[in-house]
């Protein structure tokens, strides 16, 4: 490892591991605002902002308000992505995206121990990151940072090809309830 980076990888002690996995298991319903930063060695970096609402298992709504004009909604069975600028949409069965890394972690909260190995990384300045490495796939990993009391600051998907998607969270709340129909699949505002 380069001396300038100076990472110390630690095994999770039992108390930290229990708290880490309990965080994901307790994500029954939550809302957060996000800033999404997508980087690629081949394309320009993009930034977008919006809100994310989740009701486990499998229901979520992402509303983009800056940088993109998109809506992504899952009712637990079907996921519809609507791009208002391009006037396009796509529909995908939730079972087809269930194993996507960010969906698995944030929308299903399944027992992540069966899917990921988790390292705790401390940098020289004391910053602490949790790295989730897939047990059966080395093409990516996730990195997650928290404030005190296990309030998430960010989650980042990092591919082995250098592509990255980072979500920075703010106004995170598990004190939410959603009205009936909140996660209904929207009608299209344009014709196919």
Secondary structure as a PSIPRED ss2 file (coil, helix, strand):
# PSIPRED VFORMAT (PSIPRED V4.0)

   1 X C   1.000  0.000  0.000
   2 X C   1.000  0.000  0.000
   3 X C   1.000  0.000  0.000
   4 X C   1.000  0.000  0.000
   5 X C   1.000  0.000  0.000
   6 X C   1.000  0.000  0.000
   7 X E   0.000  0.000  1.000
   8 X E   0.000  0.000  1.000
   9 X E   0.000  0.000  1.000
  10 X E   0.000  0.000  1.000
  11 X C   1.000  0.000  0.000
  12 X C   1.000  0.000  0.000
  13 X C   1.000  0.000  0.000
  14 X H   0.000  1.000  0.000
  15 X H   0.000  1.000  0.000
  16 X H   0.000  1.000  0.000
  17 X H   0.000  1.000  0.000
  18 X H   0.000  1.000  0.000
  19 X H   0.000  1.000  0.000
  20 X H   0.000  1.000  0.000
  21 X H   0.000  1.000  0.000
  22 X H   0.000  1.000  0.000
  23 X H   0.000  1.000  0.000
  24 X H   0.000  1.000  0.000
  25 X H   0.000  1.000  0.000
  26 X C   1.000  0.000  0.000
  27 X C   1.000  0.000  0.000
  28 X C   1.000  0.000  0.000
  29 X E   0.000  0.000  1.000
  30 X E   0.000  0.000  1.000
  31 X E   0.000  0.000  1.000
  32 X E   0.000  0.000  1.000
  33 X E   0.000  0.000  1.000
  34 X E   0.000  0.000  1.000
  35 X E   0.000  0.000  1.000
  36 X E   0.000  0.000  1.000
  37 X E   0.000  0.000  1.000
  38 X E   0.000  0.000  1.000
  39 X E   0.000  0.000  1.000
  40 X C   1.000  0.000  0.000
  41 X C   1.000  0.000  0.000
  42 X C   1.000  0.000  0.000
  43 X C   1.000  0.000  0.000
  44 X C   1.000  0.000  0.000
  45 X C   1.000  0.000  0.000
  46 X E   0.000  0.000  1.000
  47 X E   0.000  0.000  1.000
  48 X E   0.000  0.000  1.000
  49 X E   0.000  0.000  1.000
  50 X E   0.000  0.000  1.000
  51 X E   0.000  0.000  1.000
  52 X E   0.000  0.000  1.000
  53 X E   0.000  0.000  1.000
  54 X E   0.000  0.000  1.000
  55 X E   0.000  0.000  1.000
  56 X C   1.000  0.000  0.000
  57 X C   1.000  0.000  0.000
  58 X C   1.000  0.000  0.000
  59 X E   0.000  0.000  1.000
  60 X E   0.000  0.000  1.000
  61 X E   0.000  0.000  1.000
  62 X E   0.000  0.000  1.000
  63 X E   0.000  0.000  1.000
  64 X E   0.000  0.000  1.000
  65 X E   0.000  0.000  1.000
  66 X E   0.000  0.000  1.000
  67 X C   1.000  0.000  0.000
  68 X C   1.000  0.000  0.000
  69 X C   1.000  0.000  0.000
  70 X E   0.000  0.000  1.000
  71 X E   0.000  0.000  1.000
  72 X E   0.000  0.000  1.000
  73 X E   0.000  0.000  1.000
  74 X E   0.000  0.000  1.000
  75 X E   0.000  0.000  1.000
  76 X C   1.000  0.000  0.000
  77 X C   1.000  0.000  0.000
  78 X E   0.000  0.000  1.000
  79 X E   0.000  0.000  1.000
  80 X E   0.000  0.000  1.000
  81 X E   0.000  0.000  1.000
  82 X E   0.000  0.000  1.000
  83 X E   0.000  0.000  1.000
  84 X C   1.000  0.000  0.000
  85 X C   1.000  0.000  0.000
  86 X C   1.000  0.000  0.000
  87 X C   1.000  0.000  0.000
  88 X E   0.000  0.000  1.000
  89 X E   0.000  0.000  1.000
  90 X E   0.000  0.000  1.000
  91 X E   0.000  0.000  1.000
  92 X E   0.000  0.000  1.000
  93 X E   0.000  0.000  1.000
  94 X H   0.000  1.000  0.000
  95 X H   0.000  1.000  0.000
  96 X H   0.000  1.000  0.000
  97 X H   0.000  1.000  0.000
  98 X C   1.000  0.000  0.000
  99 X C   1.000  0.000  0.000
 100 X C   1.000  0.000  0.000
 101 X H   0.000  1.000  0.000
 102 X H   0.000  1.000  0.000
 103 X H   0.000  1.000  0.000
 104 X H   0.000  1.000  0.000
 105 X H   0.000  1.000  0.000
 106 X H   0.000  1.000  0.000
 107 X H   0.000  1.000  0.000
 108 X H   0.000  1.000  0.000
 109 X C   1.000  0.000  0.000
 110 X C   1.000  0.000  0.000
 111 X C   1.000  0.000  0.000
 112 X H   0.000  1.000  0.000
 113 X H   0.000  1.000  0.000
 114 X H   0.000  1.000  0.000
 115 X C   1.000  0.000  0.000
 116 X E   0.000  0.000  1.000
 117 X E   0.000  0.000  1.000
 118 X E   0.000  0.000  1.000
 119 X E   0.000  0.000  1.000
 120 X E   0.000  0.000  1.000
 121 X E   0.000  0.000  1.000
 122 X E   0.000  0.000  1.000
 123 X E   0.000  0.000  1.000
 124 X C   1.000  0.000  0.000
 125 X C   1.000  0.000  0.000
 126 X C   1.000  0.000  0.000
 127 X C   1.000  0.000  0.000
 128 X E   0.000  0.000  1.000
 129 X E   0.000  0.000  1.000
 130 X E   0.000  0.000  1.000
 131 X E   0.000  0.000  1.000
 132 X E   0.000  0.000  1.000
 133 X E   0.000  0.000  1.000
 134 X E   0.000  0.000  1.000
 135 X C   1.000  0.000  0.000
 136 X C   1.000  0.000  0.000
 137 X C   1.000  0.000  0.000
 138 X C   1.000  0.000  0.000
 139 X C   1.000  0.000  0.000
 140 X E   0.000  0.000  1.000
 141 X E   0.000  0.000  1.000
 142 X E   0.000  0.000  1.000
 143 X E   0.000  0.000  1.000
 144 X E   0.000  0.000  1.000
 145 X E   0.000  0.000  1.000
 146 X E   0.000  0.000  1.000
 147 X C   1.000  0.000  0.000
 148 X H   0.000  1.000  0.000
 149 X H   0.000  1.000  0.000
 150 X H   0.000  1.000  0.000
 151 X C   1.000  0.000  0.000
 152 X E   0.000  0.000  1.000
 153 X E   0.000  0.000  1.000
 154 X E   0.000  0.000  1.000
 155 X E   0.000  0.000  1.000
 156 X E   0.000  0.000  1.000
 157 X E   0.000  0.000  1.000
 158 X E   0.000  0.000  1.000
 159 X E   0.000  0.000  1.000
 160 X C   1.000  0.000  0.000
 161 X C   1.000  0.000  0.000
 162 X C   1.000  0.000  0.000
 163 X C   1.000  0.000  0.000
 164 X E   0.000  0.000  1.000
 165 X E   0.000  0.000  1.000
 166 X E   0.000  0.000  1.000
 167 X E   0.000  0.000  1.000
 168 X E   0.000  0.000  1.000
 169 X E   0.000  0.000  1.000
 170 X E   0.000  0.000  1.000
 171 X E   0.000  0.000  1.000
 172 X E   0.000  0.000  1.000
 173 X E   0.000  0.000  1.000
 174 X C   1.000  0.000  0.000
 175 X C   1.000  0.000  0.000
 176 X C   1.000  0.000  0.000
 177 X C   1.000  0.000  0.000
 178 X C   1.000  0.000  0.000
 179 X C   1.000  0.000  0.000
 180 X C   1.000  0.000  0.000
 181 X C   1.000  0.000  0.000
 182 X C   1.000  0.000  0.000
 183 X C   1.000  0.000  0.000
 184 X C   1.000  0.000  0.000
 185 X C   1.000  0.000  0.000
 186 X C   1.000  0.000  0.000
 187 X C   1.000  0.000  0.000
 188 X C   1.000  0.000  0.000
 189 X C   1.000  0.000  0.000
 190 X C   1.000  0.000  0.000
 191 X C   1.000  0.000  0.000
 192 X C   1.000  0.000  0.000
